[in-house]
């Protein structure tokens, strides 16, 4: 394989971001023909396709690795620009990271306040089990995820454990669980689910009942509104323990069963070839995890 041309790699990353050769050409101020020529030369260099010619265009596995390289090169170039610029004139670097909704809602945003003074952050919200797709594709430089095994080209570090408690209102408990949280009652009691990727409530049901139950469910895809739906009595659901601890209305919610909980281990995955900005964000996230449970 020949050396990767940085201009060709950046062109590929632009196509993936823009969605098409034509949009990338407009962004790069070149002709679509020039974009096509760069991609053909890149595919010759790596010896395999780097793009699927779909609408929008999608990178192949090899293309994803090259997009990550292009984005990492952008970070390193930004580091160099800062080093060569007077401190008070240095531009704010841009960094895209992925954080699951519950971490963003409870602790991660507060942890990022110090780095927000010097960086421009784009925070993408995604379920902790699906955020690796954004890291793998090069769309983000780092993510909080429940997956410990690092994506190729990335490192993984444990952050701690987020514990979730199944709760509902006292009135909902009396109506649906007067006989306790049994397979029979859980099969019929309405449940609140974040979105169709959210398996947390079903994981709790499987753990407690050793069955696959399909109770009525409401989808509420926002962390604050998710908890609000439970407080309104629309159903039961799992809420982070740390959110319950800080919530002044916590007395309005009660657990379905005293010992019931689901523990989700969180990990920080980031590009292995780091930068000053990425290291600063990683350090801020680690500092913020003191509120999480530690593995036993």
HELIX and SHEET records of a PDB file:
HELIX    1   1 UNK A    6  UNK A   18  1                                  13    
HELIX    2   2 UNK A   21  UNK A   28  1                                   8    
HELIX    3   3 UNK A   32  UNK A   46  1                                  15    
HELIX    4   4 UNK A   61  UNK A   83  1                                  23    
HELIX    5   5 UNK A   87  UNK A   89  5                                   3    
HELIX    6   6 UNK A  101  UNK A  103  1                                   3    
HELIX    7   7 UNK A  104  UNK A  108  3                                   5    
HELIX    8   8 UNK A  109  UNK A  111  1                                   3    
HELIX    9   9 UNK A  115  UNK A  117  5                                   3    
HELIX   10  10 UNK A  132  UNK A  137  1                                   6    
HELIX   11  11 UNK A  170  UNK A  176  1                                   7    
HELIX   12  12 UNK A  183  UNK A  186  1                                   4    
HELIX   13  13 UNK A  200  UNK A  209  1                                  10    
HELIX   14  14 UNK A  223  UNK A  231  1                                   9    
HELIX   15  15 UNK A  241  UNK A  246  1                                   6    
HELIX   16  16 UNK A  250  UNK A  252  5                                   3    
HELIX   17  17 UNK A  276  UNK A  288  1                                  13    
HELIX   18  18 UNK A  289  UNK A  291  5                                   3    
SHEET    1   A 2 UNK A  51  UNK A  52  0                                        
SHEET    2   A 2 UNK A  58  UNK A  59 -1                                        
SHEET    1   B 6 UNK A 119  UNK A 125  0                                        
SHEET    2   B 6 UNK A  93  UNK A  99  1                                        
SHEET    3   B 6 UNK A 142  UNK A 145  1                                        
SHEET    4   B 6 UNK A 262  UNK A 271 -1                                        
SHEET    5   B 6 UNK A 154  UNK A 169 -1                                        
SHEET    6   B 6 UNK A 237  UNK A 240 -1                                        
SHEET    1   C 6 UNK A 119  UNK A 125  0                                        
SHEET    2   C 6 UNK A  93  UNK A  99  1                                        
SHEET    3   C 6 UNK A 142  UNK A 145  1                                        
SHEET    4   C 6 UNK A 262  UNK A 271 -1                                        
SHEET    5   C 6 UNK A 154  UNK A 169 -1                                        
SHEET    6   C 6 UNK A 253  UNK A 255 -1                                        
SHEET    1   D 2 UNK A 191  UNK A 193  0                                        
SHEET    2   D 2 UNK A 217  UNK A 219  1                                        
END                                                                             
